[in-house]
Amino acid sequence: MRYPIPDLTPGEYHTANLEIERSRFLAWLCHAPGTDEFEALLNAARQQHPSASHHCTAFIAGPPGEQNAIGFSDDGEPGGTAGRPMYQVLEGSGLGQVGCVVIRYFGGVKLGTGGLARAYAQAVSEALASLPRREVVERDPLRLQVDFAGEAETRNWCAEHDIPVDDAVYTAQGVTLTLGWPRETPRDISVLTARLKGRVSLLDQVDSGQTPDA
């Protein structure tokens, strides 16, 4: 599976500001491959804006369509007026691994439940509009056994197909290469096998957490 994520480094946050009826809405976005990164975003927002009225949140700590590592909070706003609208905007964006905090400074004018929901959704939408993005490919580890003479050719073939070589183990029999194989691609190395005249074999797939890589 391939999908876009925020192109942000750890600890880097993308922001956008919105003012409605004298209330200020500050939207912060981060790359959140896990909940720890989202919690870091929320902590940073609270530390930098301790006097804000609310710190409302939403996150998807996984691929688009993730059902478990997700969440949202109204942080004291009327139920359903902040976190859920924010989450719905994130979900509709098609992004994965994204966390969001919208910081509100109350301006003295009540917006009503509908107005609040629109304001929080708009704040997230404006931040997403200028968010830098990159694509990730979900990968599984795959091991190949190749003789010493075939290692360079194997690495060249992997580079041609945008397949990273994550590890290499050298023994008397040759080299075991662990590849980051795209999960959506069938495990077919027949072209490589023909190129090396059979001097390569596919070993058992290695167990892992199956974390997507860029």
KEZARO-662844 format. One record per residue: x, y, z of N, C-alpha, C, O in turn; residue in one letter. Coordinates in steps of 0.05 Angstrom, whole numbers, plus 32768, in hexadecimal, padded with zeros to 4 digits. Atoms other than C-alpha are relative to their C-alpha. Example, Ala and Ser with C-alpha at 12.3 -4.5 7.8 and 13.67 -1.06 7.14 Angstrom:
BEGIN
    n_X    n_Y    n_Z   ca_X   ca_Y   ca_Z    c_X    c_Y    c_Z    o_X    o_Y    o_Z   residuo
   8012   7FE8   8000   80F6   7FA6   809C   8012   8018   8000   8027   8018   800D         A
   7FF0   7FE8   7FFF   8111   7FEB   808F   7FF1   8016   800E   7FFB   802C   8012         S
//
This chain:
BEGIN
    n_X    n_Y    n_Z   ca_X   ca_Y   ca_Z    c_X    c_Y    c_Z    o_X    o_Y    o_Z   residuo
   8011   7FE8   8000   8000   8000   8000   8011   8019   8000   8025   801B   800F         M
   7FF2   7FE7   8001   8019   8045   7FEE   7FEC   8016   8008   7FD5   8016   8001         R
   8012   7FEA   7FF7   7FFE   8084   800F   8011   8017   8009   8028   8014   8010         Y
   7FF1   7FE8   7FF8   8012   80CC   801F   8000   8003   801E   7FED   7FFB   802C         P
   7FFD   7FF9   7FE4   802B   80E2   8063   800B   801C   8002   8016   8026   7FEE         I
   7FF2   7FE6   7FFD   8043   8125   807F   801E   7FFD   7FFC   802A   7FEB   8008         P
   7FE3   8000   8004   8089   8133   8067   800D   8013   8015   8016   8028   800F         D
   7FF6   7FF1   7FEA   80A0   814B   80AB   8013   7FEF   8011   800E   7FD7   8013         L
   7FED   800F   7FF0   80DB   8137   80D6   7FF5   7FFE   801D   7FE3   800D   8024         T
   8009   8001   7FE4   80D2   8121   811F   8004   801A   800F   8019   8026   800E         P
   7FFF   7FE7   7FF2   80C1   815D   8149   7FFA   8019   7FEF   7FFA   802F   7FF9         G
   8007   7FEA   8012   80AF   8187   810C   7FE2   8001   7FFD   7FD5   7FED   7FF9         E
   801D   7FFD   8001   8068   81A3   810B   7FF9   8015   7FEA   8005   802A   7FE8         Y
   800A   7FEE   8015   8042   81C3   80D1   7FE7   800E   800C   7FD6   8001   8017         H
   8015   7FF1   7FF3   8013   81FB   80E7   7FF0   8012   7FEC   7FFA   8018   7FD7         T
   8011   7FED   800E   7FDA   8227   80CE   7FEF   800E   8014   7FE7   8001   8028         A
   8010   7FF0   7FEE   7FB3   825E   80F0   7FE6   8009   7FF3   7FE5   800F   7FDB         N
   801B   7FF7   800A   7F69   8271   80EA   7FF3   8010   8016   7FF5   8009   802D         L
   800F   7FF0   7FEC   7F40   82A7   810C   7FE3   8002   7FF7   7FDD   8009   7FE0         E
   801C   7FFF   8006   7EF4   82A3   8110   7FF2   800C   8019   7FF5   8002   802F         I
   800E   7FF2   7FEA   7ECA   82D3   813A   8012   8005   8018   800B   8000   802F         E
   7FEB   7FF9   7FEC   7F09   82E8   8160   800C   7FE8   800E   801E   7FEB   801F         R
   7FF2   8018   7FF5   7F19   82A0   8174   8016   7FF8   7FEC   8013   7FF8   7FD4         S
   7FE9   8009   8010   7F5D   8288   815C   8002   7FE2   8001   8000   7FD6   8016         R
   7FFD   801D   8002   7F66   8241   8143   801C   7FFB   7FF3   8021   8003   7FDC         F
   7FE5   8006   800A   7FAE   8229   813B   8002   7FE2   7FFC   8001   7FD2   800E         L
   7FFF   801C   8008   7FB4   81E7   8116   801D   7FF7   7FFE   802D   8004   7FF0         A
   7FE5   800C   8002   7FF3   81BD   8120   7FFD   7FE4   7FF5   7FEC   7FD4   7FFE         W
   7FFF   801B   800B   8002   817F   80F7   801C   7FF4   8003   8030   8002   8004         L
   7FE7   800D   7FFE   8038   814B   80FF   7FFF   7FE5   7FF2   7FE9   7FDB   7FEC         C
   7FFD   801C   8009   8051   8109   80E2   7FFD   7FEE   8018   800D   7FF0   802B         H
   8005   8011   7FE8   8035   80D4   8112   7FFE   7FE3   7FF7   7FE9   7FD8   7FF5         A
   8001   801C   8005   804A   808E   8100   7FF7   7FEF   8017   7FF0   7FD8   8014         P
   800A   800D   7FE8   8037   807C   8147   7FF4   8014   8013   7FF6   802C   800E         G
   800E   7FED   7FED   8011   809A   8182   8014   8010   800F   800E   8026   8019         T
   7FEC   7FF1   7FF2   8052   80B0   81A3   8005   801B   7FF3   8008   802F   8000         D
   7FFB   7FE8   800F   805E   80E3   816C   7FE8   8014   8003   7FEC   802C   8006         E
   8017   7FEF   7FFC   8017   80FD   8173   8000   800C   801D   7FFA   8024   8020         F
   7FFF   7FF6   7FE5   801F   8103   81BF   8015   8016   8003   8011   8029   8012         E
   7FEB   7FEB   8000   805F   812B   81B4   7FF5   801A   7FF5   7FFB   8030   7FFF         A
   800D   7FE8   800C   8038   815B   8187   7FEE   800D   8014   7FEF   8025   8018         L
   8012   7FF5   7FED   8002   8164   81BB   800E   800D   8018   8007   8022   8020         L
   7FF1   7FF5   7FEA   8034   816F   81F3   800D   801B   7FF8   800E   802E   8008         N
   7FF3   7FE8   800A   8059   81A3   81C9   7FEB   8017   7FFE   7FF1   802E   8005         A
   8015   7FEB   8003   8018   81C8   81BA   7FF7   800A   801B   7FF3   8022   801E         A
   8008   7FF8   7FE5   8005   81C9   8203   8015   8011   800E   800F   8024   801C         R
   7FEB   7FF1   7FF4   8049   81E2   8218   8003   801C   7FF4   8009   802F   8002         Q
   7FFD   7FE6   800D   804B   821A   81E5   7FE8   8011   8002   7FEA   802A   8000         Q
   8019   7FF1   7FFD   8003   822E   81EF   7FF1   7FF8   8019   7FDA   7FED   8017         H
   800C   800A   7FE7   7FF3   8220   8238   7FE6   800F   8007   7FD5   8004   8016         P
   8018   7FF0   7FF9   7FBE   8257   823C   7FE9   7FFD   7FEC   7FD5   800B   7FEF         S
   8015   8003   8014   7F95   8240   8200   7FE7   7FF3   800D   7FE9   7FE5   8021         A
   8019   800B   7FF6   7F4C   822E   820C   7FFE   7FE2   7FFC   7FF4   7FD4   800E         S
   8003   801C   8007   7F50   81EA   81EB   8018   7FF7   7FEF   8023   8006   7FE0         H
   7FEC   800D   8011   7F82   81BA   81CB   7FF2   7FE7   7FF5   7FF5   7FD1   8001         H
   8010   8016   800B   7F56   818E   81A0   8011   7FEF   7FEC   8023   7FFA   7FE0         C
   7FED   8012   800E   7F74   8152   817C   7FF2   7FEC   7FEE   7FDA   7FE6   7FF1         T
   8008   8017   8011   7F6E   811D   8146   8019   7FF4   7FF5   802C   8003   7FEF         A
   7FE8   800D   800C   7F9F   80EA   812B   7FF9   7FE6   7FF3   7FE5   7FD9   7FFA         F
   8001   801A   800E   7FA7   80AF   80FC   801D   7FF5   8000   802C   7FFD   7FEF         I
   7FE4   800A   7FFD   7FE6   8089   8112   8004   7FE6   7FF1   800B   7FD2   7FFC         A
   7FFE   8017   8011   7FE6   8059   80D8   7FF8   8008   7FE4   7FF7   801F   7FDD         G
   8007   7FF9   801B   7FD1   8054   808F   7FE3   800B   7FFE   7FD4   8008   8012         P
   801C   7FF8   8004   7F91   8073   8073   7FED   7FE8   8004   7FF3   7FD2   7FFB         P
   8012   8015   7FFA   7F56   804B   808B   8006   7FF1   801A   7FF7   7FDF   8021         G
   7FF9   800C   7FE7   7F79   8037   80CC   7FE8   8002   8013   7FDC   8017   8016         E
   8017   8001   7FEE   7F44   8022   8100   8008   7FFF   801D   7FF7   8003   802E         Q
   7FF8   8004   7FE4   7F6D   8017   813F   8010   8017   800B   8009   8023   801F         N
   7FEF   7FEA   7FF7   7FA4   804B   8146   7FF6   801B   7FF7   8004   8029   7FE8         A
   800C   7FE7   8007   7F76   8086   813F   7FF4   800C   801A   7FF2   7FFF   802E         I
   800D   7FF4   7FE9   7F57   80B8   816F   7FFA   801D   7FFB   8005   802A   7FE8         G
   8007   7FE3   8001   7F39   80FD   817A   7FF5   8009   801A   7FE9   7FF8   8029         F
   8009   7FF5   7FE7   7F27   812A   81B4   7FF6   801C   7FFD   8002   802C   7FEE         S
   800B   7FE5   8001   7EFC   8168   81BE   800C   8012   8015   8009   802B   8014         D
   7FF3   7FF1   7FEC   7F24   817E   81FB   7FEF   8016   800D   7FF8   802D   800E         D
   8011   7FED   7FF2   7EEA   81A0   821D   7FEC   800F   7FEE   7FDA   801C   7FF9         G
   8014   7FF5   8011   7EC6   81B9   81E0   7FE7   7FEF   8000   7FE8   7FD7   8008         E
   8018   8011   8000   7E7D   81A1   81D8   8005   7FE7   7FF0   8012   7FE8   7FDB         P
   7FFB   801A   800D   7E7C   8158   81C4   7FFB   7FFF   7FE3   7FE6   8008   7FD9         G
   8003   8004   801D   7E88   814A   817B   8005   8019   7FEF   8001   8019   7FD7         G
   7FFC   7FE7   800F   7E9A   8192   8168   801D   8005   7FF8   8022   8018   7FE9         T
   7FE4   7FFA   8005   7EE6   818D   8164   800F   7FE8   7FF6   8016   7FE6   7FDE         A
   7FEF   8017   8008   7F0A   814A   8164   7FF5   7FF1   7FE9   8004   7FEA   7FD7         G
   800B   8010   8016   7EDA   8125   8137   8001   800E   7FE5   800A   8002   7FD2         R
   7FFC   7FF2   801A   7ED7   815B   8101   801D   8001   7FF7   8022   7FFF   7FDF         P
   7FE3   8000   8008   7F23   815F   8103   8008   7FE5   7FF5   8015   7FE4   7FE0         M
   7FF9   801B   8009   7F29   8114   80FC   7FF4   7FFB   7FE4   8001   7FEE   7FD3         Y
   800D   8005   801A   7EF8   8113   80C2   800F   800E   7FE9   8011   8003   7FD3         Q
   7FEF   7FF3   8015   7F23   8146   809C   8019   7FF0   7FFB   8021   7FED   7FE4         V
   7FE8   8011   8003   7F61   811C   80A9   7FFA   7FE7   7FEF   8008   7FE0   7FDD         L
   8008   8019   800E   7F3D   80DD   8092   7FFA   8006   7FE3   8002   7FF6   7FD1         E
   8006   7FFA   801C   7F24   80FF   8053   8017   8009   7FEF   8016   8009   7FD7         G
   7FE8   7FF7   800E   7F69   8118   8041   800F   7FE9   7FF2   801F   7FEE   7FE0         S
   7FF1   8016   800B   7F82   80D2   8031   801C   7FFC   800C   802B   7FEB   8004         G
   7FE6   8002   7FF3   7FBF   80DD   805D   8001   7FEA   8015   7FEC   7FE3   8020         L
   7FFB   8012   7FE9   7FDC   80AA   808D   8015   800C   8011   8022   801F   800A         G
   7FEB   7FF8   7FED   8009   80B2   80C9   8000   801E   8005   8015   802B   8002         Q
   8003   7FE3   7FFD   7FEF   80F7   80D9   7FF3   8006   801B   7FDF   7FF9   8022         V
   800C   7FF7   7FE7   7FE0   811A   811B   7FFA   801E   7FFF   8008   802C   7FF1         G
   8009   7FE4   8001   7FBD   815C   8127   7FF7   800A   801C   7FE9   7FFC   802A         C
   800B   7FF1   7FE9   7FB1   818D   8160   7FF6   801B   7FF6   8005   8029   7FE8         V
   800A   7FE5   8005   7F86   81CA   8159   7FFD   800F   801B   7FED   8007   802C         V
   7FFF   7FF0   7FE8   7F93   81FE   818F   7FED   8017   7FFD   7FEE   8026   7FE9         I
   8013   7FEA   8002   7F5A   822E   819D   8004   8014   8016   8006   800D   802E         R
   8002   7FE9   7FED   7F5D   8272   81BE   7FE4   800C   7FFD   7FDE   8018   7FE8         Y
   801C   7FF6   8001   7F15   8286   81CE   8000   801E   7FFE   800D   802C   800D         F
   8001   7FE3   8006   7F04   82CB   81B3   7FE9   800E   800D   7FE5   8026   8008         G
   8016   7FF3   7FF2   7EC6   82D8   81DD   7FE5   7FFD   7FF1   7FD0   8005   7FFD         G
   8019   8003   800F   7E92   82C7   81A7   7FFB   7FE2   7FFD   800C   7FD3   7FF2         V
   8006   801C   8003   7E70   8283   81AA   7FF9   7FFA   7FE3   7FEA   8009   7FD7         K
   8005   8007   801C   7E6E   8260   8167   7FEA   7FEC   7FFC   7FE1   7FE8   7FE6         L
   8015   8015   8003   7E39   822B   8176   800D   7FE6   7FF7   8024   7FE6   7FEE         G
   7FF5   801A   8006   7E43   81E1   816A   8008   7FFE   7FE2   801D   7FF4   7FDB         T
   7FFA   8002   801D   7E3F   81E6   811E   8017   8012   7FF8   8028   800A   7FE8         G
   7FE9   7FEE   8006   7E6E   8222   811C   801A   7FF5   800A   802F   7FF8   7FFC         G
   7FE8   800C   7FF5   7EA0   81FE   8148   800A   7FEA   7FEE   8022   7FE9   7FE7         L
   7FF8   8016   8011   7EA0   81C0   811D   800C   800A   7FE6   8020   7FFF   7FDC         A
   7FF6   7FF5   8019   7EAA   81E9   80DE   801C   800D   8004   802D   800A   7FF4         R
   7FE7   7FF2   7FFB   7EE2   8212   80FE   8017   7FEC   8004   802D   7FF0   7FF8         A
   7FEA   8014   7FFB   7F0A   81D6   8116   8007   7FF1   7FE6   801E   7FEC   7FE0         Y
   7FFB   800E   801A   7F01   81B2   80D3   800F   8012   7FED   8021   8009   7FDF         A
   7FF3   7FED   8012   7F16   81F1   80AD   801D   8004   8008   802E   8006   7FF7         Q
   7FE5   7FFD   7FF7   7F54   81F9   80D8   8012   7FEA   7FF6   8028   7FEE   7FED         A
   7FF1   8017   8009   7F6B   81B3   80C8   8003   8001   7FE1   8019   7FFB   7FD7         V
   7FFF   7FFF   801D   7F5A   81BB   807E   8015   8014   7FF6   8023   800F   7FE3         S
   7FEC   7FEC   8009   7F84   81FB   8079   801C   7FF6   8005   802E   7FFC   7FF5         E
   7FE5   800A   7FFB   7FBF   81D9   8099   8008   7FEA   7FEC   801E   7FE9   7FE3         A
   7FFB   8015   8013   7FB9   819D   806B   8006   800B   7FE4   8015   7FFF   7FD5         L
   7FFD   7FF5   801B   7FB6   81CA   802E   801D   8006   7FF9   8026   8005   7FE2         A
   7FE4   7FF9   8004   7FFF   81DF   8037   8013   7FEC   800C   802B   7FF1   800D         S
   7FEF   8014   7FF3   8019   81A0   8058   8012   7FF2   7FEC   8008   7FE8   7FD8         L
   7FEF   8010   8011   8057   8181   8037   7FFB   7FE3   8004   7FF6   7FDA   801A         P
   8007   801C   7FFF   804C   8138   8026   8015   7FEF   7FF1   8023   7FF9   7FDF         R
   7FF0   8014   800F   8072   80FA   8010   7FF1   7FE6   8001   7FDF   7FE2   8011         R
   800D   801A   8002   805E   80B4   7FFE   8010   7FEA   800E   8029   7FEA   800D         E
   7FF3   8018   7FF4   806D   8075   8026   7FF6   7FE7   7FF2   7FE0   7FE7   7FE7         V
   8007   801A   800B   806C   802D   800F   8001   7FEC   8017   8016   7FEA   8023         V
   7FFF   8014   7FEB   8059   7FF7   8040   8011   7FE8   7FF6   800D   7FDF   7FE0         E
   7FED   8015   8009   8090   7FC2   803E   8001   7FEA   8015   7FFD   7FEE   802D         R
   7FFA   8017   7FEF   809E   7F7D   805A   801C   7FF7   7FFA   8026   7FF9   7FE4         D
   7FE5   800A   8004   80E3   7F60   8064   8000   7FE6   7FF0   7FEF   7FD4   7FF4         P
   7FFD   8017   8011   80F8   7F2C   8030   801D   7FF9   7FFD   802E   800A   7FF7         L
   7FE3   8007   8001   8139   7F04   8031   8006   7FF1   7FE6   7FF8   7FDF   7FDD         R
   7FF5   800D   8018   8161   7EEF   7FF4   801B   7FF4   8007   802B   8001   8015         L
   7FE6   800C   7FFD   819C   7EBF   7FF4   800E   8002   7FE4   8003   7FF9   7FD1         Q
   7FF3   7FFD   8019   81CF   7ED0   7FBE   801E   7FFB   8005   8029   7FFF   801A         V
   7FE3   8005   7FFD   8218   7EBD   7FB1   800E   801B   7FFF   8003   8030   7FF8         D
   7FF1   7FE7   7FFE   824F   7EF1   7FB9   8001   800E   7FE5   7FFF   8027   7FE4         F
   7FFD   7FF4   801B   8256   7EFC   7F6E   7FE6   800E   7FF8   7FE7   8020   7FE7         A
   801A   7FF5   8008   820B   7F0C   7F69   7FF6   8017   8011   7FE1   8022   800C         G
   800A   7FEC   7FED   8206   7F3E   7FA2   7FFD   801C   7FF2   7FE8   8028   7FF5         E
   8001   7FE5   800D   8216   7F7D   7F79   7FE9   8001   7FED   7FDA   8015   7FEC         A
   8016   8000   8014   81E5   7F69   7F42   7FE5   8000   800E   7FD3   800D   8005         E
   8019   8000   7FF0   81AF   7F5B   7F76   7FFA   801B   800B   7FE3   8025   8009         T
   8004   7FE4   7FF5   81B9   7F9F   7F96   7FF8   8013   7FEA   7FE8   8024   7FEE         R
   8007   7FEF   8016   81B6   7FC0   7F52   7FE3   7FFB   7FF8   7FD4   800E   7FF2         N
   801C   8007   8007   8175   7F9B   7F42   7FED   800C   8014   7FD8   8017   800D         W
   8011   7FF4   7FEB   8157   7FB2   7F85   7FFE   801E   7FFC   7FE9   8029   7FFF         C
   8001   7FE3   8004   816B   7FFA   7F77   7FEF   8007   7FE8   7FE0   801B   7FE9         A
   8010   7FFA   8018   814B   7FF7   7F32   7FE2   7FFE   8007   7FD2   800C   7FFA         E
   801C   8004   7FF9   8109   7FE0   7F53   7FF8   800E   801A   7FE3   8009   8025         H
   8006   7FF0   7FE8   810C   8011   7F8E   7FFA   7FEE   8018   7FE8   7FF2   8028         D
   8003   8012   7FEA   8114   7FD8   7FC0   8019   8003   8011   802F   7FFC   8009         I
   7FE8   7FFC   7FEF   8142   7FE9   7FFB   800B   7FE5   800A   7FFC   7FD2   800F         P
   7FF2   8016   7FF3   8175   7FB7   8015   8006   8008   801D   8016   801A   8022         V
   7FFF   7FF7   7FE5   816D   7FBC   8060   8016   7FF2   8011   801E   7FFC   8026         D
   7FEC   800F   7FF0   81A1   7F88   8077   800E   7FED   7FEE   8003   7FE4   7FD9         D
   7FF0   8013   800E   81D8   7F5B   805E   800F   7FEF   8014   801D   7FFA   8025         A
   7FF1   8013   7FEE   81F4   7F1D   8081   8011   7FEE   7FEE   8008   7FE1   7FDB         V
   7FEC   800E   8010   8233   7EFD   8065   8008   7FE6   800E   800F   7FE6   8025         Y
   7FF8   801A   7FF7   8242   7EB3   806D   8013   7FF3   7FEC   8018   7FFF   7FD7         T
   7FEF   800D   8013   826F   7E81   804C   7FF2   7FF8   7FE7   7FFE   7FF5   7FD2         A
   8010   8008   8017   8236   7E6F   801D   7FF9   8018   7FEE   7FF1   8014   7FD7         Q
   8008   7FE9   8010   8229   7EB6   8005   7FF4   8016   8012   7FFD   801A   8029         G
   800C   7FE9   7FF2   81FE   7EF1   801A   7FE2   7FFD   8002   7FD5   7FF5   7FEF         V
   801D   7FFF   7FFC   81B8   7EF5   8038   7FF9   801E   8002   8001   802C   8014         T
   8009   7FE4   8001   8199   7F38   8025   7FE3   8001   800A   7FD2   7FF2   8001         L
   801C   7FFB   7FF8   815A   7F51   8049   7FF6   8019   7FF2   8002   802E   7FF5         T
   800B   7FEA   8010   8130   7F7C   801C   7FE7   800B   800D   7FD9   7FFD   801C         L
   8019   7FF4   7FF8   80F8   7FAD   802B   7FEC   7FFD   7FE9   7FEA   800F   7FD8         G
   8011   8006   8018   80C6   7F8D   7FFB   7FE5   800E   8001   7FD8   800D   8016         W
   801A   7FF3   7FFF   8089   7FB6   7FE8   7FE9   7FEC   8004   7FE6   7FD9   7FF6         P
   8015   8013   7FF7   804D   7F95   8009   7FEC   7FFB   7FE9   7FE0   7FE6   7FE8         R
   8015   8003   8015   8020   7FA1   7FCD   800B   7FF1   7FE7   7FFC   7FED   7FD4         E
   7FF4   800C   8017   8051   7F7F   7F9C   8004   7FE2   8004   800F   7FDA   8019         T
   7FFB   801D   7FFD   8052   7F33   7F90   801E   7FFA   8003   802F   8008   7FF8         P
   7FE4   8007   7FFB   8092   7F12   7FA8   800B   7FF0   7FE9   800F   7FD7   7FEA         R
   7FF6   800D   8018   80AC   7F03   7F63   801C   800A   7FF9   8020   8021   7FF3         D
   7FE5   7FF8   8006   80F7   7F03   7F58   800A   7FF0   7FE7   8022   7FEC   7FE4         I
   7FF8   8010   8017   80F6   7EDB   7F17   8013   800E   7FEE   8025   8002   7FE2         S
   7FEE   7FF1   8011   8117   7F13   7EF0   801C   8000   800B   8030   7FFD   7FFC         V
   7FE5   8001   7FF3   8150   7F17   7F22   800C   7FE5   7FFE   8024   7FE2   7FFA         L
   7FF6   801C   8001   8156   7ECB   7F23   800C   7FFB   7FE4   8021   7FEE   7FE2         T
   7FF6   8004   801C   815E   7ECB   7ED7   8019   800F   7FFC   802C   8005   7FEF         A
   7FE9   7FF0   8003   8190   7F03   7EDA   8019   7FF3   800D   802F   7FF5   8002         R
   7FE9   800D   7FF2   81BB   7EDD   7F0C   8003   7FE2   7FFA   8013   7FD4   8006         L
   7FFE   801C   8008   81B0   7E9B   7EE9   7FFB   7FEC   8017   8009   7FD8   801A         K
   8008   8012   7FEB   818F   7E7C   7F26   8010   8002   801A   800B   7FF3   802C         G
   7FEF   7FFF   7FE8   81C4   7E91   7F59   7FF4   8012   8016   8003   8020   8024         R
   800D   7FF1   7FEB   8191   7EB1   7F87   7FE7   7FF0   8008   7FDA   7FE3   7FF7         V
   8018   800F   7FF7   815A   7E92   7FB2   7FF1   8011   8015   7FFD   8022   8023         S
   8011   7FF1   7FED   8120   7EAE   7FDA   7FFD   7FF0   8019   7FF5   7FD9   8019         L
   8002   800D   7FE6   8121   7E9E   8024   7FE5   8007   800D   7FD6   8017   8002         L
   8019   7FFA   7FF2   80E9   7EA0   8057   7FFF   801D   8007   8013   802A   800C         D
   8004   7FE4   7FF9   80CB   7EE4   8065   8007   8004   801E   8000   7FF3   802E         Q
   7FF8   7FFA   7FE5   80E7   7F04   80A4   7FE9   800D   800F   7FDB   801E   8004         V
   8014   7FF3   7FEF   80B7   7F17   80DD   8009   801C   8007   8021   8021   800C         D
   7FF9   7FE5   7FF8   80B3   7F61   80ED   7FE6   800E   8007   7FD1   8003   8005         S
   8017   7FF0   7FFA   8085   7F98   8103   7FF3   800B   7FE7   7FDD   8017   7FE9         G
   800B   7FF8   801A   8079   7FA7   80B9   7FFA   801E   8000   7FE4   8026   7FF9         Q
   8003   7FE3   7FFF   8084   7FF2   80C1   8004   800B   7FE4   8017   8004   7FD7         T
   7FFD   7FF5   801A   8079   801A   8081   801A   8011   7FFF   8021   801E   8013         P
   7FE9   7FF0   8004   80B8   803A   8065   7FFB   8014   7FE9   7FEB   8010   7FD8         D
   8002   7FEC   8016   80C0   8077   803A   800C   7FF6   7FE7   800C   8004   7FD3         A
//
